Amino acid sequence: MNGPITTNEIYTANCAEFMSDRMNPESVDLTVTSPPYDDMRNYEGYSFPFEDIAEGLYRITKDGGVVVWVVGDKIKGGRSLTSFRQALYFQELGFQCHDVMIYEKKNTPFMRKNAYTNAFEFMFVLTKGKPKTFNPLVTATQQSGFRRNGALYNKGADGVNRKRDIVYNEKKTRTNIWRYSVGLHGTTSDKFAFKHPAMFPEKLAEDHILSWSNAGDLVFDPMSGSGTTCKMAQKHQREYIGVDISPEYCEIAVRRLAQEVLPL
């Protein structure tokens, strides 16, 4: 692999080699990706060199940059705990585990006979030092405005409860559990994209891109699959680079990005 790369492109390549041979150190502001964990899907028979990928991500991430690693565990005779092993390896490399977030699937079809229905994956937010960007997403509060005697404060020595006036904000920062519908019109409305076996929702990628990057930043997905991260980066005026080893998936990604620019 030789030659310069440009942003706003999808590349067909082994991502570990691509990061090592063609990407500059400390060049990426945000990575949002999901690995093919525990061989739970057939990804055209391609392998997954996790350690090489993790090391490559550490090398190319800027100081203050973020990697969002969306991962779950195989459940067969108990949980594999692959997700936690991967998070600990990232930590050994020098990443900080800034947050452990939950991606909850609103309409998961997977039932279990001897345990509760598994309806989530982890979203490890890994940072190279202190995150340089955080644009918190907010949600409406149930009540807002001025409340007389609206909040208790500590009792005095006499044991009497005392109250004070308070103003409740109209909005508050969201929790770190994010709920999304999956399937057609949940994950995406691009029907042809479902040739990929395991996409995460567009809104998931969008929310992380808005949270951890700004317009003009470089967003990367080393296992870009159907191009969800790149599509949402393009939508919000971020630069992007997507890499996938499967030519078929890269074709899907290119088609989705063309749709985003010129709706069909």
C-alpha positions as CSV (number, residue, x, y, z in Angstrom):
1,M,0.0,0.0,0.0
2,N,1.6,3.2,-1.1
3,G,0.6,6.8,-2.0
4,P,-1.2,9.5,-0.1
5,I,-4.7,9.3,1.1
6,T,-7.4,11.8,0.9
7,T,-10.3,12.4,3.3
8,N,-14.0,11.8,2.4
9,E,-13.2,8.5,0.8
10,I,-13.9,4.8,1.4
11,Y,-10.9,2.5,1.1
12,T,-10.9,-1.2,0.5
13,A,-8.0,-2.5,2.7
14,N,-6.9,-4.4,5.7
15,C,-7.4,-1.6,8.3
16,A,-4.5,-2.6,10.5
17,E,-2.1,-2.3,7.5
18,F,-3.9,0.8,6.3
19,M,-3.4,2.6,9.6
20,S,0.2,1.5,9.9
21,D,1.3,2.2,6.3
22,R,-0.9,5.1,5.1
23,M,-2.2,7.2,8.0
24,N,-0.2,9.8,9.9
25,P,0.3,9.6,13.7
26,E,-2.1,11.7,15.8
27,S,-4.3,12.6,12.8
28,V,-7.8,11.5,13.8
29,D,-10.2,13.4,16.1
30,L,-12.8,10.7,16.5
31,T,-13.3,7.0,15.7
32,V,-16.7,5.4,15.9
33,T,-16.7,1.7,15.0
34,S,-17.9,-1.7,15.9
35,P,-15.7,-4.8,15.6
36,P,-16.9,-8.3,14.4
37,Y,-16.7,-9.6,17.9
38,D,-16.8,-13.3,18.9
39,D,-17.5,-14.5,15.3
40,M,-21.2,-13.9,15.8
41,R,-21.6,-12.9,12.1
42,N,-20.1,-14.1,8.9
43,Y,-18.0,-11.3,7.6
44,E,-17.0,-12.9,4.2
45,G,-14.5,-15.1,6.0
46,Y,-12.2,-12.2,6.9
47,S,-10.1,-12.3,10.1
48,F,-10.1,-9.8,12.9
49,P,-6.6,-8.9,14.3
50,F,-7.8,-7.1,17.3
51,E,-4.5,-6.2,18.9
52,D,-3.0,-4.8,15.7
53,I,-6.2,-2.7,15.2
54,A,-6.1,-1.4,18.8
55,E,-2.5,-0.4,18.5
56,G,-3.1,1.3,15.2
57,L,-6.0,3.3,16.7
58,Y,-3.8,4.5,19.5
59,R,-1.1,5.6,17.1
60,I,-3.4,7.6,14.8
61,T,-5.6,9.2,17.5
62,K,-4.8,12.8,18.4
63,D,-4.1,13.9,22.0
64,G,-7.6,14.5,23.3
65,G,-9.1,12.4,20.6
66,V,-11.8,9.8,21.2
67,V,-12.5,6.2,20.1
68,V,-16.0,4.9,20.5
69,W,-15.8,1.1,20.5
70,V,-19.3,-0.5,20.2
71,V,-19.1,-4.2,21.2
72,G,-21.1,-7.0,22.8
73,D,-20.4,-10.5,24.0
74,K,-21.3,-13.9,22.7
75,I,-23.7,-15.7,25.1
76,K,-23.2,-19.4,25.1
77,G,-22.6,-21.2,28.3
78,G,-22.3,-17.7,29.9
79,R,-21.0,-14.4,28.6
80,S,-17.6,-14.5,26.8
81,L,-16.6,-11.1,28.3
82,T,-14.7,-10.3,25.1
83,S,-15.9,-6.7,25.4
84,F,-14.1,-6.2,28.8
85,R,-10.9,-7.9,27.7
86,Q,-10.8,-5.6,24.7
87,A,-11.4,-2.5,26.9
88,L,-8.6,-3.6,29.3
89,Y,-6.2,-4.0,26.4
90,F,-7.0,-0.5,25.2
91,Q,-6.3,0.7,28.7
92,E,-2.9,-1.1,28.7
93,L,-2.0,0.7,25.5
94,G,-2.5,4.1,27.1
95,F,-6.2,4.9,26.4
96,Q,-8.3,6.1,29.3
97,C,-11.8,4.5,29.6
98,H,-13.6,7.8,29.8
99,D,-17.0,6.2,30.0
100,V,-18.8,2.8,29.6
101,M,-22.0,3.6,27.9
102,I,-25.0,1.3,27.0
103,Y,-26.6,1.0,23.6
104,E,-30.0,-0.4,24.4
105,K,-32.0,-2.0,21.6
106,K,-35.7,-1.0,21.9
107,N,-37.1,-3.9,19.8
108,T,-34.6,-6.7,20.2
109,P,-35.9,-10.1,19.0
110,F,-33.4,-12.3,20.8
111,M,-35.1,-14.2,23.7
112,R,-33.3,-16.4,26.2
113,K,-34.9,-19.4,28.0
114,N,-33.0,-19.3,31.3
115,A,-32.1,-15.6,31.6
116,Y,-33.5,-12.2,30.9
117,T,-33.6,-11.0,27.3
118,N,-30.3,-9.5,26.3
119,A,-31.0,-6.0,24.8
120,F,-27.8,-4.1,24.9
121,E,-24.2,-3.6,23.8
122,F,-21.4,-1.6,25.4
123,M,-20.1,1.6,23.9
124,F,-16.6,2.1,25.4
125,V,-15.6,5.8,25.1
126,L,-11.8,5.6,25.0
127,T,-9.8,8.8,25.2
128,K,-6.1,9.7,24.6
129,G,-5.9,11.9,27.7
130,K,-8.6,14.4,28.5
131,P,-11.2,14.6,25.7
132,K,-10.7,17.9,23.8
133,T,-14.3,18.1,22.7
134,F,-17.5,17.4,24.5
135,N,-20.8,18.8,23.2
136,P,-23.3,17.3,25.6
137,L,-26.6,16.1,24.2
138,V,-29.6,17.2,26.3
139,T,-33.1,16.1,27.0
140,A,-36.1,18.0,28.4
141,T,-36.7,17.9,32.2
142,Q,-40.0,16.8,33.6
143,Q,-40.4,20.1,35.4
144,S,-38.7,23.4,35.0
145,G,-38.9,27.0,36.3
146,F,-39.0,28.5,39.8
147,R,-40.1,26.5,42.8
148,R,-40.6,28.2,46.2
149,N,-39.3,25.9,48.9
150,G,-38.5,23.4,46.2
151,A,-35.5,21.6,47.6
152,L,-34.4,20.3,50.9
153,Y,-31.0,21.0,52.4
154,N,-29.3,19.5,55.4
155,K,-31.0,19.5,58.8
156,G,-29.5,21.7,61.5
157,A,-28.6,20.6,65.0
158,D,-32.3,21.0,65.9
159,G,-33.2,18.2,63.5
160,V,-35.6,20.4,61.5
161,N,-35.9,19.9,57.7
162,R,-35.4,23.2,55.9
163,K,-36.1,24.1,52.3
164,R,-34.8,26.6,49.9
165,D,-36.1,28.2,46.6
166,I,-34.7,26.6,43.5
167,V,-34.9,27.1,39.7
168,Y,-35.1,23.9,37.6
169,N,-33.5,24.0,34.1
170,E,-35.6,23.2,31.1
171,K,-33.1,20.7,29.8
172,K,-30.5,18.4,31.3
173,T,-27.6,16.3,30.0
174,R,-28.7,12.9,28.8
175,T,-27.7,9.8,30.7
176,N,-25.1,7.3,29.3
177,I,-27.8,4.8,28.4
178,W,-28.9,5.4,24.8
179,R,-32.0,3.6,23.4
180,Y,-32.4,3.1,19.6
181,S,-34.8,1.1,17.5
182,V,-33.2,-1.4,15.2
183,G,-34.2,-2.8,11.8
184,L,-35.6,-1.0,8.8
185,H,-36.3,2.7,9.6
186,G,-34.7,2.2,12.9
187,T,-31.1,1.3,12.0
188,T,-31.5,3.0,8.6
189,S,-34.0,3.5,5.9
190,D,-31.5,2.4,3.2
191,K,-33.0,-1.0,2.4
192,F,-30.0,-2.1,0.3
193,A,-27.6,-1.5,3.2
194,F,-29.0,-4.6,5.0
195,K,-26.8,-6.7,2.8
196,H,-24.4,-6.0,5.7
197,P,-25.1,-8.5,8.5
198,A,-24.7,-6.2,11.6
199,M,-25.1,-2.5,11.3
200,F,-25.5,-0.1,14.2
201,P,-28.2,2.6,14.0
202,E,-27.4,5.8,12.1
203,K,-28.6,7.8,15.1
204,L,-26.1,6.1,17.4
205,A,-23.2,7.2,15.1
206,E,-24.7,10.6,14.7
207,D,-25.1,11.2,18.5
208,H,-21.4,10.3,19.1
209,I,-20.2,12.4,16.2
210,L,-22.1,15.4,17.6
211,S,-20.9,14.7,21.1
212,W,-17.1,14.2,20.6
213,S,-16.3,16.2,17.5
214,N,-16.8,19.5,15.7
215,A,-17.4,20.5,12.1
216,G,-14.2,20.1,10.1
217,D,-12.8,17.3,12.4
218,L,-11.7,14.0,11.0
219,V,-13.9,11.1,11.8
220,F,-12.6,7.5,11.1
221,D,-14.1,4.1,10.9
222,P,-11.5,1.3,10.4
223,M,-14.3,-1.4,10.0
224,S,-16.7,0.9,8.1
225,G,-18.9,-1.9,6.8
226,S,-22.0,-0.3,5.2
227,G,-20.7,3.2,5.9
228,T,-22.9,4.4,8.7
229,T,-20.3,6.4,10.6
230,C,-19.1,8.0,7.4
231,K,-22.6,8.9,6.3
232,M,-23.3,10.7,9.6
233,A,-19.9,12.4,9.5
234,Q,-20.7,13.8,6.0
235,K,-24.2,14.9,7.2
236,H,-22.6,17.0,9.9
237,Q,-19.8,18.6,7.9
238,R,-17.0,16.4,9.4
239,E,-14.2,15.0,7.2
240,Y,-14.2,11.2,7.2
241,I,-12.2,8.2,6.2
242,G,-13.8,4.7,6.0
243,V,-11.9,1.4,5.6
244,D,-13.2,-2.1,5.1
245,I,-11.6,-5.2,3.8
246,S,-14.8,-6.3,1.9
247,P,-15.2,-4.8,-1.6
248,E,-19.0,-5.6,-1.4
249,Y,-19.4,-3.6,1.9
250,C,-17.4,-0.7,0.5
251,E,-19.7,-0.5,-2.5
252,I,-22.7,-0.3,-0.2
253,A,-21.0,2.5,1.7
254,V,-20.2,4.5,-1.4
255,R,-23.8,4.2,-2.5
256,R,-25.1,5.4,0.8
257,L,-22.8,8.4,0.8
258,A,-23.8,9.3,-2.7
259,Q,-27.4,9.2,-1.5
260,E,-26.7,11.5,1.3
261,V,-25.2,14.1,-1.1
262,L,-27.8,13.6,-3.8
263,P,-31.0,12.0,-2.5
264,L,-32.5,9.5,-5.0
